């Protein structure tokens, strides 16, 4: 099967970095538990872009630590013959640092893309399972017939309450929840 993984808030906890930059640069305090929207309404769009840009500098990318169990789960999936496609909503200039980070943490993958449209990449690769934290991306994947999975965050809690989304609190839980889908070969897909 082809599995596409997001990075920020999927492979590592990006929220703390954004919160740190928001406080340091703009004096805005972001509370994880109160972040019920992926839009960060406490920040103006330009401020949010500045926060995201700062956590996507080479040094910040390389310093990130993966969620506990994430690398081990992805290694097992890859060893079992699943294709791993990494697609992050990062700018293309972050590609090389992201590739170095994936190498540093020892996460195997078959393709890495930095793209403004992870669903376009998902469609182009014929992905069967998408793991992403964005409610909009998850909903669009479901509409395309792709199995959607996520780690539970305050901003995607509502989408996790639907029967169609595979959701878990952590990577070991996500591995257990996705095991039947991966063992069965995923959904029946027409086209690609």
C-alpha positions in Angstrom: 0.0 0.0 0.0 1.0 3.6 -0.4 1.0 5.7 2.7 1.3 9.5 2.7 2.5 11.2 5.9 2.4 14.8 6.8 5.2 16.1 9.0 4.2 19.0 11.3 1.8 17.8 14.0 1.9 14.4 12.5 5.5 13.2 12.7 6.5 15.8 15.3 4.8 18.3 17.6 5.0 21.5 15.7 2.6 23.5 17.9 5.2 24.3 20.6 7.5 25.9 18.0 4.7 28.0 16.7 3.6 29.0 20.2 7.2 29.9 21.1 7.6 32.2 18.1 4.2 33.8 18.5 5.0 34.7 22.1 8.6 35.9 21.3 7.8 37.9 18.2 4.2 39.1 18.7 3.5 38.7 22.4 0.6 36.3 21.5 0.1 33.4 23.9 -1.2 30.2 22.2 -2.6 27.5 24.4 -2.6 24.0 22.8 -5.8 22.8 24.4 -7.7 25.9 23.3 -6.5 25.7 19.7 -9.7 24.3 18.3 -9.1 25.7 14.8 -6.2 25.1 12.5 -6.4 28.8 11.6 -4.7 30.2 14.8 -7.3 33.0 15.1 -5.2 34.8 17.7 -2.6 35.6 15.0 -3.1 37.7 11.9 -2.3 35.8 8.7 1.1 37.5 8.2 2.0 36.7 11.8 1.1 33.1 11.4 3.1 32.9 8.2 6.1 34.4 10.0 5.8 31.8 12.8 5.6 29.0 10.3 8.5 30.3 8.3 10.6 30.5 11.5 9.9 26.9 12.5 10.8 25.9 8.9 14.3 27.3 9.0 17.0 24.7 8.5 18.1 24.8 12.1 14.6 24.5 13.5 13.8 21.6 11.1 16.9 19.7 12.1 16.3 20.3 15.8 12.8 18.8 15.8 12.2 15.5 17.6 9.7 13.0 16.3 6.7 11.9 18.3 7.5 8.8 20.5 7.1 5.7 18.4 6.6 7.5 15.0 9.9 6.4 13.5 9.6 2.8 14.7 6.0 2.5 13.3 7.0 3.9 9.9 10.0 1.6 9.8 7.8 -1.4 10.4 5.4 -0.3 7.7 8.3 0.2 5.2 9.8 -3.1 6.1 6.4 -4.7 5.5 6.6 -3.4 1.9 4.4 -0.3 2.2 5.5 2.7 0.2 6.1 5.8 2.4 5.4 9.1 0.8 6.2 12.2 2.9 4.3 15.3 1.9 4.6 18.5 4.0 2.9 21.8 3.6 6.4 23.4 3.7 7.9 25.6 1.1 10.2 24.0 -1.4 13.2 25.8 0.2 12.7 23.5 3.2 13.0 20.3 1.2 16.8 19.7 1.7 16.7 20.3 5.5 13.6 18.1 5.7 15.4 15.3 3.9 18.4 15.7 6.2 16.0 15.6 9.2 14.3 12.4 8.0 17.8 10.9 7.6 18.9 12.1 11.0 15.9 10.5 12.7 16.2 7.3 10.6 12.8 7.5 9.0 12.6 5.5 5.7 10.6 6.9 2.8 10.2 6.4 -0.9 9.3 10.0 -1.8 9.5 13.4 -0.2 7.6 16.5 -1.4 7.1 19.9 0.0 3.8 21.1 -1.5 1.0 23.6 -1.0 -1.4 20.9 -2.1 -0.9 17.6 -0.3 -4.1 16.2 -1.8 -2.7 16.8 -5.3 0.4 14.8 -4.3 -1.8 12.1 -2.8 -3.8 11.7 -6.0 -0.7 11.8 -8.2 0.9 9.0 -6.2 -2.2 6.9 -5.9 -2.0 7.0 -2.1 -4.2 4.5 -0.2 -3.8 5.9 3.3 -3.2 9.5 4.3 -2.0 10.4 7.8 -2.4 14.2 8.3 -3.6 16.5 11.1 -5.5 19.0 9.0 -9.3 18.6 9.1 -9.6 20.1 5.6 -7.0 17.7 4.1 -8.6 14.7 6.0 -12.1 15.6 4.7 -10.8 15.9 1.1 -9.0 12.6 1.3 -12.2 10.9 2.5 -14.0 12.4 -0.5 -11.4 10.9 -2.7 -11.9 7.4 -1.2 -8.6 7.5 0.6 -8.3 6.1 4.1 -7.7 9.0 6.4 -5.9 8.8 9.8 -4.6 11.3 12.3 -3.3 11.9 15.7 -5.8 13.6 17.9 -5.3 17.3 18.4 -7.8 20.0 19.7 -8.1 21.4 16.1 -9.1 18.0 14.6 -11.2 16.6 17.4 -14.4 17.1 15.5 -13.3 15.2 12.4 -12.0 12.5 14.7 -15.6 12.0 16.0 -16.7 10.8 12.6 -16.7 7.1 11.9 -14.7 7.4 8.7 -11.5 8.8 10.3 -8.9 6.6 12.0 -7.7 8.5 15.0 -5.4 7.8 17.9 -3.7 9.6 20.7 -0.2 8.5 19.8 1.8 6.6 17.2 1.5 3.1 18.8 -2.2 3.6 18.9 -2.3 4.7 15.3 -0.3 1.6 14.3 -2.9 -0.6 16.1 -5.8 1.3 14.6 -4.4 1.1 11.0 -3.3 -2.6 11.3 -6.5 -4.1 9.9 -6.6 -1.6 6.9 -2.9 -2.3 6.1 -3.3 -6.0 6.4 -6.4 -6.1 4.2 -4.7 -4.0 1.5 -6.8 -0.9 2.1 -9.9 0.3 0.2 -10.8 -0.7 -3.3 -9.6 2.1 -5.5 -10.5 2.8 -9.1 -8.2 4.9 -11.2 -5.1 6.0 -9.3 
